[in-house]
Amino acid sequence: MNAIDNSKIQDHDISLDQLLDFLAGTKNSPLVFHYDGRPVNPGYHVTEVKAGEFAALDCGANPEAWREVFIQLWDIEEDDRTHMPAGKFYAIIRKVTEHVKLDGSARLTFEVSDGMRPMQLYCAAMPVLRGGTVHVELAPRPASCKPRDRWLAEETRRAETCCGPTNRKNACCA
């Protein structure tokens, strides 16, 4: 059975390799994740890193396959801790790779909870170095109808091809 490859990183996602490549050059900088309009607490922990390989059937009966890496953050206040240095986060992920095969090109998903509220899923934007601190914005990972998303992407591609700057006089742009 031929499955649709959903491993391509979407515009609102980054891969594990993209995150680690950025962090490699900022190892002494504090790493601050932001979600729900606020930064994580300085005492946050990386409580779990896991790799998943998924096979599914979407709502259009299309078989799909993809890989995903999940990083679980426990967002707690603890003593007088400061935000984790990027190098420590980097070292944690590298330590995991000694025991778990992580696909660096896989979609990256963060699971975040404060230990009281249910865990929520987030995708990460590219990190930004601002004021000596690495900031990573986490956005809620939305549900979607994949057949509809593929159809919309194809329609957009067709419109751009048909009505691009050199094709303005085409019949499809009239």
N, C-alpha and C positions, 0 to 999 in steps of 0.2 A: 504494500500500500504506500503510495507516495504522499508524504505529509508536507504541508506548508511549513517552511522554515521560519519560525518566529524569533530566531535568535538575533535578528538585526536590531541594533540599538535604535530606539525611537528618539525623536528630537528632544524629548523631555527626560531622557535617561542618559546615564553614563555607564561605562563598563568598569569592572574591578581594576583592570590595567590602567585605564584613564585616571582613576582616583590615585592608585599607587604611584604612577609616574609623576603626578603633581606633588604628592607628599614626599617623594624621594628628595626633592630639592628644598624642602621646608621643614626638615626633621625637628628643628628646635622650636618651631612656632607652635603655639597652642592651637588645637584643633577643636573648633566649635561647630556643632551641627545646629541648624535652626529648623524648627517645625512648628506648625500651628501659631505662627507669629511671634515666636520667642526662641531664645537659645536654650540648648540643653543645660542642665545644671552642671556646675564644675565637677561634681563627683560621679559623673556618668561612667558606666562600665560597658565594655564589649562583653556580653555574656555568652554569645554563641555565634559561630560562623558555620554556615552549612551550604552545601552545593546540591542543587537539584537538577535532574534531567527529566523533562516532562513530555508526555505524549498525551494528546487530548483530542477531542472532537468539538469544534465550535458550533454555534447555534445554526450555522448553515450546512451542517453535516460535513465540514471539511476537516480532515485529520491534520493535526499540527504537532510540531515538536520544537522544543527549545531548551536551553540551559539557563539556569539562574543561580546567582550567589546571593545568599541572605546574610545580612549582618544584623544581629540583634543588639539594640542599645537599651540599657536599663537606666533611665533618666532619674537619678536620685541625687539628693543633697547629702554629702558625707563629709563630716569634720570640716577642716579648713583646706580641703583639696582645691587645686586649680584645674583648669581644663587640661586634659591629656595632651601631651606633646604629639605632634604629627608623627614623629619617629617612633613613639611607643605604639601608636595605632598600627603603623607600618610593620613593626616587629611582631605584633600580635597576629596580623594576617600572614606574615611569612612563616611564623611558627605553625599556624594551622596548615599551611601547605606541606609541612613535613608529614602530616597524618591524613589529610583530605585533599583529593585532587580538585583544585579550583581552576575553572576555565576563566582565564583573565579577560576573555572577550565576551563573557556571558553578561546578560542583563543583571544589574545590581539593584537589590531591593533591601531597604532597611525596615526592620521591625522595631518599633519603639513603644515602650511602656514605662510608666512610673512605678509599676508594681501594684497599682491600685486600679487604674483604668485598663480596659482591654488593650491588647497589643494592636497597633495599627501599622499598615503597610505604607511605605513611602518610597518614591524614586528620588534620586539625587541629581542635582545640577552640578556642572563643573565647579570645582573649588575655586575660591578667589582669595588671594592674599591681600588683606587690608589692615593697615596699622600693625603689621607684624603678627597678625593672627590669620590662620586659615579658616575661612568660613565656607560651610557647605549647606546650601539650602535644600531641605527635604520637602517635597510636595506629595500630598496624598496620591496614592496610586489608584486611579479611577478604573471602574469597570467599563467595558466597551463591547460593542457588537463588532467583532472582527470582520465579518463579511461586509457590513456597511462601511467600516473604516477603509477596507481595501477598495470598495466601489468609489467612495469619495476621493481617495487618493488617485485612482485612475481617471476620474472625471476632471480633477484639478490638473493632472498631467496633460490630458487631452486639450483642455482649454488653454494651457500655457503653450503647448505645441502649436495649436491652431491660431491662437490670437497673440502670439509673441510679436515683438517689435517689427520683425521682417514680414509678418503675415497679416497685417492689419486689413488688407483688402480682400482676404479670403472670404468665401461665402459663409463659413461657420462663425465669423465675427460680426456679421451684419445684423 
